[in-house]
Amino acid sequence: MYMAYGWPQVIPLDQGSCPSTQRIIYLRIINRLLLVVSPSHLELWSSSQRKVRLAKYKRDAMSVEKEGENLQAVWSPDSKLIAILTSSFFLHIFKVHFTEKRLHVGGKQPPGLFLANISLLLSEQVPFAEKDLTVSNIVTDSKCMLLGLSNGSLYSMSWKAEFYGAFDLDPYQGDAGKISHSSNPTGNGITLAGEPGGLVSNHARKSAITTLELCLPMRLLIVLYSDGQLCQCSVSKKGLKQVDFIKSEKTLGSGDAVCISVASDQQILAVGNRRGAIELYDLTNSSLIRTVSLYDWGYSVDQTGPVSCIAWTPDNSAFAVGWKLRGLAVWSVSGCRLMSTVRQIGLSSVSSPVVKSNPECKYEPLMGGTSKLQWDEYGYRLYATEEGSLERIIAFSFGKCCLSRGVSGMTYVRQVIYGDDRLLVVQSEDTDELKILHLNLPVTVSYISQNWPVQHVAASKDGMYLAVAGLHGLILYDIRLKKWRVFGDISQEQKIQCKGLLWLGKIVVVCNYIDSSDTYELLFYPRYHLDQSSLLCRKPLLAKPMVMDVYGDYILVTYRPFDVHIFHVRIFGELTPSNTPDLELSTVRELSIMTAKSHPAAMRFIPDQIPRESALNNHVSSTSDVEAREPARCLILRANGELSLLDLDDGRERELTDSVELFWVTCGQSEEKTNLIEEVSWLDYGHRGMQVNQASVFAVSSSFVDLVLDFA
């Protein structure tokens, strides 16, 4: 879950040579680099911890007058080449070259310092057969580029300025939507339906293509037409160069779409429409999941305008939406509004008071509308540009919630949200007001500058210790003593690539990725010493874990497609700096679940409230008798928001609810029930708000099993 914090950061841009089109035409982040293209120049910025302009390229007035302003742009996946199409249909290919210069850590940078160079490789006019065309955005893979034309055709060209020509695509022939090449390849003209070599269609209307959305992992191309229609196409596994394999599959949407964006991990298509609303579609079955808008805040399309842009977070758990006339907002997949620059003036509920807007209120970000949106590679920054502005980029800072692992039956005084270089500790004051403490990561040992950004954060069960991991290594924080603990040997730190963190009593469990062997392992460190000599155990894993959880002495690890492994931890000896205890890890349960559902986003053990004969009495830390028993059930939150209960004994899964963003387990056995019935209770948060839920579970004790067997 994401939360915006702090004031937006402003990145100033250079002014071009008096362009007529007052808007940024391209904004993209690849490999910690931010590319901005305006009508007459382009700039390359660092999008890492330090926001520094690395390079720029300005076209002179003669070039702009002769070849036209920059109209569309695209960046190659390897970030080495930039292609720009001008308003006079000239294709410019630029090359990005990095120098040997480096940023100065601390202090100001020397004036005129550029760490990269942008040079023009070639300039060729695209041989369109028609000269009064308008073009869509450009999509690309590593070898080929594709753009849409106002006559309803697609045009293909290479990164070497090889023009393959235009081809037709019939969006209405799902089972025979093949393309037809132009009969005039030299002039790159368009073959009309019915002519030799063309594709005969019963639909004479050919709307202009306004937007293309390419998703290579799904082999998917979405085509948006000017009349609001959407066409879903399949592409070859070898990419865009094989245009013969681009086939229309089906039409989507409600017919008034103006912008689109695909979440490949979730297989969700977000469609912004002219009414200012956003529709989420499941691409596996083309069904509408939900619709979100600012209607419930008292805003109509007359005030916000149609949707202008949509951008998904890197993990596909949330998306940002910008409107043509005013502001932007961020929603989660489950429909929770996480952030909005538009002020709330009223609710749709009859019981809610309507607050009239004050025209004299302080300035609102993006008051003139949003033209471009782009998340950074880690989801910590949302970059936005304003309609009609070429002067700046606005960067909004976001933090991610750090939820306690395992059963969350207790209430902590503080909660932790982490940003790219800091922790936000949310704690309540005596006045019942919340206070946010910004806890900067230690710079004295240069941990965050070497390992930016923060990747994982986990809080101990008592909430007094925090484990934080960046790109390499990890550090620990004692909240009471306000002290950090780091690796004394930096070479050991650099060998750890943390992919997950857990607290097991006084032990930090690290899921480590090993580059050399492409394998994963669990590392167990005592919280009092981060060093190879103190490593308690090293457990190789079968593959990359999807999710992990811990409760008492038990660790849950799941692998794709859905294999569940449960380990039991036993420790021999005292866990103190003066002793060297032995830690033993044994597999107590393996389960392979065959399901067509979306993969788990989180799993939580539910402790077995009924005594089990197989429960082990060894403790890693002081735990109750309940915590010593092996859990037989767990709650699963899937990526699509479905919450279900999994029985670890027989692998049966019971659906509980949907549209869940977060959940907390608060289960316990009801005193009024016999030991055969348990109440599984949980709190969940989604677009419906916070809800308290209960589900009765039929539980069979070992003595009851013996009774049934004797009776049989």
N, C-alpha and C positions, 0 to 999 in steps of 0.2 A: 504494500500500500504506500502511496506517495503523498507527501505533504509539502506544500510550498512554504518557504520561510525567507525572511529578510527582504530588503529592497532589491528590485531588479538592477542588474548591472547594465551599463550602457557602453557599447563598443562603437566608437566614432569611426566613420568612413570618410574617405577622401571624396571630394566633389569632382565629377567628370567635366567634360567639355560641353556644358549646357545641353543636356539631352532633352528631348521632347517627351519621352516616356518617363514619368516620375515614379518609378517603382523598381525595386530589386527584382531581377528576373530569375535568379537561381541562388539557392542556399543549400549547402550540403556539407556533411561531416564524414570523413573517412580517415582512419588511422591517426586519430587525434589532430586532424587538420580541418579547418573550417574554410570553405571556399565561398566567396560572395561575388556574384557577377551582376553588374549594373549595365545600363544601356551603352556606356562608353568605356568602362574599365572593369578590371577584376582584381580582387585582393585575396591573399592567402594568409590565414591567421592560425595561431596555435590554439587548440581548444582544450589543452591540458590544464594543469594547475595555474600556469601563468598565461594570460591572454595577451599575446604579442603578435603584431603584424610581421609576418615572415617575408612576404613578397607582394609586389603589385605590378600591374601592367596597364598602362593608359594608352588608349588609341588617340592619335592626333585628330584634329578637326578635319583634315583632308581625307583621312581614312574613313571617318564616320560619314562624311558627305558622299564619298564615292561608293562605298560598299554597304552603307546603312548601319543603323544602330544594332547592338546586340539584341537578339530577339529571344532565342532559346539556347540553353546550355546543358551540357551533361559532362560528368566526370567519370573517367574510366575506373573500373573496380580496383585497380592497383594504385590509383591516385597519381599516376605518372603523366597522363595526358588529359587535356581539357578540350572538348569540342564545343564551338559556339557557332550558331546559325544566325546570320544577320537579317535585317528586314529586306535587304535586296538579294537574299538567298545565296550569300557567300558563306562557305564553310571554312572556319578558321580552326586549325589544330594547334594547340599550345602544348609545350613540354615543361614540366616542373623539374627543376634540378636543385638539389640541396648543396650548400657550400660546407666548408669545414668549420665555419664559425659556430660558436656555441653561446648560449645565453649566459649572462653573468648572474650568478646566484647572489641575491642581495644587491641593493642599490639600483640606480638608474642605468638603463642601457645607453650606450653611446649613440649620439644622433646619427641618423642615416644608416643604422645597422640593418642589414637584410640577411637572413639566414638561408634564403632560397632565391632562385631566379626563375622567372617565367618568360619563355622565349617563344616566338611564333615560328612553327615548323613549316606550315604551308597554308595557302589560301586559294580555294577553288570555288567557282560558282556552281551551284547544284543545277543540273540541267533539267529543271522541271519543264514539262510540256506546256503547262499553262502558267502564265505569269501573274495572274490575279489571285493566286491561292493564299490561304492562311494555313498556318501549321499548328500542330499540337506540341506538347512537350516531347522531349527525346528520351527514350529508354534504351538501355544498352547492356550487353554482356561484354566479355573480354575481347571479342573480335568484331562485333557488328552493332550498328545503331539502327533504331527504328523510330519513325515519327508518323503522325497521322496528318492527312490533308483535308482541306475543306470540301473536296469532292467525294469524301467517303473512302478514300484509298489509303493504303499504307505505303511508306517509302523506306527502302533499305539501302544502307551504305556502310562502308567499313571505316575503321580507324585510320586507314591509309588513304582516305578520300577516294575510295573506289565506289562508284555509284551503281548499285545493282538495279535500280529502277523501282517503279511503283507496281503494286498488285492489288487486286480487288479482294474483298472479303465480304461474303453475304452473311449478315448477322441473323438472318431468318431461317437458314438451312442448318439446323443443328446436326443432322446426321450426314449432311453432304456439303458442309461449309468449307469447301476447298477454295484455294485462291487460284486466280488465273493471271499469268504473266502478260505484260503488255506485248502487243504485236509489233511495237516499235521500240525495241530495246535501246536503240541509239538515242532517240529523243526522249526516252523514258515516259512515253505517253500512257494513258489509261485506256484499256480496252473496255468498251461499254458492253453491258449485258446484251446478248443477242448477236454480237459481232463474232466473226471467226476467232477462235482462241479464247473467247470470253466465257463467263459463267452465266448461264441463262437463269434469270430470276423472275418470279412473278411480282416482285415488289419493285416498282419503278423508282420510288423515292430513295434518294441517297443523301442522308444527312452528313454534315461535316463532323469529322472526328476532332474533339476538343482536348481529350486527355487519354493517355495510355498509362497503365499500371502493370509493371512486369514483376513477377515473383518466380525466379528461377528454381528455388527449392521445390515449389509445387508445380513447376512447368506450366505456368499460368500466365495469360495475358488478358487483362480486362480493358475493353475498349469503351470509352464514353463518347456518345454522340451529342450533338448540339440540341437535339430534341429531348434530351434527358434519358434516352434509352442506354442500357448497358448490355454488352455482349461479352460472355466468358469464352475465351479461346484457349486451346491447348497448344503448346509449342514442343519442339523436339528436345530431347534430352541433350542434344549437342548444341543447343542455343538458337539464336535468332537467324543465323546465316542460312539455315535450311528453311526457307520461307514456304516451301511446298508442304511442310508439316504443320504449319499454322492453320488450325481448323477451328471454326466457330462451334461451340458446344451447346450453349443455351443463352437465353436472355434473362436479365436479372432486374430487380428493383421495381419501383412504382411508377417510373416514367418521368420523374422530374429531378433527376440527379444532376448535380453541377460539379461535384468533386468526389474522389474515391481514394481509398487507401487500404492495403491488404496487410493483415497480421498473419504471417506465414506460420508461426508456431501454433497459433490458435486456430488457424484456417477460418478466419473471420474477415469479411469484407465490410468496411465502414463506408457508408454512402451519405454524403451531405446533399441536401436538396434545396430547392428554391424557397421552401417554407422556413428555412433556418433550422431544421431538425436534422438529426443524424440517425440513420437506420443501420443496425448491425445485422448482417446475414451470415448464417452458417454455410460455408462453401461446400460442405460435404453433402448437404441435401437442399441447398438454396432456400432454407426457411428463415423467416424473420425472427431474430432473437429478441430484440427490444428496440425502442426508439427513445432518444434523449433529446432535450432541448431546453431552452430558457423560458418556456411558456409558464412553468410553475413559479417562476420568479417575477412574473408580471411583464415580460417582454414579448412583443410580437415581432414578426418579420419586418414590419415597417421601421422598427427601432434598431434591429441588428443587421438586417439585410440577409441575403442568402448565405449559406456556408461557402467560405472561400478556400479553406485548406484544412486538411486533417493529417496528423502525424502520430504514429504509434510509438510507445516507449520500446526500447530494445528487447525487453522481456515480454512484450505484447500484453501486459497486464493492464495498461491504461492507454488513453489516447487524448491528444490535444486537438481542439477545434477552434478555428478562427473564423470570424464573420466579416462580410464585406464592408459593413458600415460601422461596426463597433465591437472591439474586445475579443478575448479568447477565454476558453474554459477547458478544464481537464476532467475527464470521467474515467472511472475504472471500468473494466469489462462487465462487472456485475451491475453497473448503472449508478454508482455512487459519484456524486459531484465532488471532486477533490480540490478544485481551485477554480476561481473565476476572477477576471479583472473587472467584470461588469458588476456593479453594485446591486445588491438585492433590494428591490423596492416593494415587493408584495408576494404573497403566496396564493396558490389556488384554493387553499382551504378556507372555508367560510369563517372559521373561528380565528383565523390568523389576521392580525391587523395589517392594513396596507399603508406603507410609509411612502409619502410623496417624495419624489426626487427633488433635490435642492440644486438649482442651476449654479449656485455659487460655491458648490462643494469643491474640494481639492481636485486637481487634475487626475484623471483616470488613465492608466496605461492603455495604449492602443485605442484611444478614443476615436481615431479616424478610421478604424478598421484594420484587419490583419491580412497581409498579402502572402507571407511565407512562414512556415513553421518547420523546425528541425530539432530533434533531440540529440544530445551528445551520445557517444557510444555506450555510456554506462547509465543513462537516465537521470543524471544529476543536474543537467542544465537543459532548459528549453529555450531555444533561440527563436526570436520572432522579429519580423519586419512589418512596418506600418504601411498601409495604403497611402500612396502619394508621397512617400518619403524615401530619400536616398542618403540621408545623413547618418543613420545609426542602425545598430542592431540592439535589441533589448534581450538580455539573458535573465531568465527566472531560475532561481535556485530551488532544488527539490531535495528532500530527505526521504529516507525509506524507514519504515517501522521495523524495530527490532523486537520481535515477539519472543517471549520466554518459551523455551522448548519444553516438551512434556506436558503434564497436566497443570493447568493454570487455575487451581482452585483457590490460591491465595491472592491477596491484593498487595501490590507493591506501592511504596510511597512514591516511587519514581518510575518513569518509562523512558526508553531510549529510542531516539530517531537518529540515523546517521546520514551525514552528507559525504561529499567527496573527500574532504580533508578535516572533518570535525564530527563530534558527537553532540547531539542536542538532547540534554537530559531534562525531561519534563517532570517537575515535582510540584506538589501542592504546598502552599504556605499555611500559616495559622489562620489566615483570613479566608481560607477555602478558595483562594485564587491560584491559578496555575502560573508557574514561573519556568521559563526556559533558560537553562544554563548552557552556553556554548563552550564545549570542552574541546579545545584545539589539540590535535595530536602532537606529540613531542617533536620539536624541530631541533632541539639541542643535539640529538643523535641522528638527525636528518632522516628519520624513518619515512615520513610521509613524502618528502621530496624525492626519495629514492624509489618508493613503492606506491606512488599515487596511482589510482584513487583507492579509497576504502572499498573493500569487496564484501567482507562478511563481518558481522558483529553478533556476539552472543552474550547474554547476561547469565550469571550463575543463579542457582535456585533461590538464594537469599537476596539476590539483587545487589550484592555488595562488590562483586567483581565483574569486569567487562573484558572480554577477549575480542581483539580487533585485528583483522588481517587485511593487508593491501595486496598488491600483486605478488609479493614474496614475503615469507616469514609471518610473524604475528607478534603482537605486544599485548600486555595485560595491564589493567588499571584497577587499583584499589580505591574505591570511592571514599572510604572512611579516612584513609591516610593520604589520599590525593597524590598517589605515587604511581609511576609507570614502571613496568618491568619489561626489559627487552633482551634479545639475544646478545650475549657478549661477543660472540664470534659471528661476524657478518657473513662469512662463507657458509655457515650453517643456515643462517637466515635466508640466503639466496637460493638454497636448495629446496625450500618449501614453497609450493604454489598451492595455497589453500583454496579448496573448492567447497568447504563446508566446515562449520564449527559447532561443537556441542560442549556442554558442561556435564561431567559425571562426578557429582560431589565436588571434591577438591582437585579434580583432574580435568584438564582441557583436552578434548578429543579433536584432532585435526584430520580432515579428509585431504590428503596430499596427492597432487598429480606429479608423476615422474616423467619428465620430458623424454629422457633417453630411451625408455622402454614403452612409453605410451600406456602406462598403467596407473592404478590408483591404490592408495593404502590408507589405513587409519594409524595415526600417531598419538600416543598417550603421554602427555607431559604433566608433571605436578605443577600446581600454580606457583609454588615457591621458587622454581628454578627452570629457566628456559635454556636448556643446553643438551647437546647430544648425550652427555654423560648421565643425564637424569631421565632419559627416555625410558619409560616404563614398559612399553610394548610397541611392536610394529606389526600390523595385521594387513596382509595383501588382500585386495578386493577383486572380485571377478570382473567388474566393469565400472564405468562411471555411475555413481549413485544418482538416482532421481531425487529422492528426499530421504532424510534421516530423522530419527527421533530418539529420545532417551527417557527412561523412567526407572527410578531405583537403580538396580544393577543390570538393566536390560537395554540393549541398543538395537534399534530397528534400522535396517538399510534396505532400500528397494532399488532394483535395476530394471532397465527396459527389457521386454515390453511391460511386464509387471511381475517381477519375481521378488518375493519378500524373504529376507533373511533376518533372524533374530539371534543376537549374541548375548551370552551371559558373562558378566565380568566378576572375577573373584580376585581379591588382593590379599596377599600373605605378608604380614608384617605391618609396622606402623608407617603411615604416610607422613613422615616428618623429615626435615632437612638432615637430621643426624642418622637416619636409617636409609637403607636401600631395599625397599619392598619389591616383591615379585607380583606381577599382574598376569593373570591367566584369562584368556578369552576363548570361550567355547561356543559352538553353534548349537542352539537348542531347538530351532525351528526353521524349516525351509518350506516355502509355499510358492507355487507358480499359478498365477491367476490368468485365465483366458478371458479377455474382455475387449470389446470394441469401443469402449468409452475413452474419453480424453485422458491423458496421463495425469497422475496426481501432482498437485502443486504443494500440498502439505499433508502430513499424516501425524496423528497424535495417539499415543497409547491410551487406552482406558484401563485402569487397574481392575483386576479381578476382585470383586468384593466378597466372593465365596472362597473359603480356604481350599487350597489345592494341595493334594498330597505330593505333587512334584515340585512345590515351591521350595526354593533353596534359602537357607537362613544366613548365608554370608552377605555382608554389607560392605559397600565401598565407603559409605559415610553413614552417619547415624540416621536411619530411616525407620519408619513404623513397620508393623507387621504387614500392613496392606501393601506397602511399597516393596516388600520382599517377595511378594507373590508374582509369578510370571503373568503379565497381562495376556488375556486371550482375545481381546477385541481392540480395534482402533477406529478412529474417525478418519475419513479420507475427504479432503477437499480437492476436487479436480480443477483443472485449468479453466473449465467452462463455468465454474461456480457451483457445481453439484456437490452436496454434502451427503455422505453415505456412511453406513456402519459396516465394518468388515469383521467377520468372525474368523479369527486366525486358526481355529481348530479345523473347520471344514471348508474355508474359503468362500463361504456365502457372503454376498454383499446386499445390504438392504438400503434402499434410497430413503433419505430423510427429508431433504429440502433442496431448493436450488437458489440461484442468484446470490450466493454468499461471497462476501469479500474477505472477512476474517471470522474466526470462531475461537471460542475458549471452552475448554472442557470443565464442567463443574459437577460431574456425576457422583452419585453416592447411593447406597442401598436405602430404600425406604423402610422406616421402622415398622410400618403397618403391613408390609409385604412379607411373605415367607421367603426363604432363601432360594426359591425357584424363580422368583420374579425380581428383576432389578429395574430401576429407573435410570436410564442414561440421559443426563441433562447436559445442555450446552447453551452457550450464548453465541449468537451469530449476528453479523453486521452486513447489511447489503443495501440495495436501493430502497428497501422497505423500512430501513432504520434498524435499531437494535431490537432483537427478539430473544425471549427466553423460551426454550423448547425442552420437551421431555419425550422420551420414547420408552415404552415398556419392552424389556428384553427377557425372553424365557431362558433361564440359565439352569443347567443341569450340573449338580454336584457329583463328586465321585461316589458318595454313598448312595445316591439315587440311582446311579448307573449300576452299582452292584445289586441293588434291589430289583431293578428291571431284569438283570441277567438271571438272578435266582428265580424270579417268577417265570421267566421263559423256560 
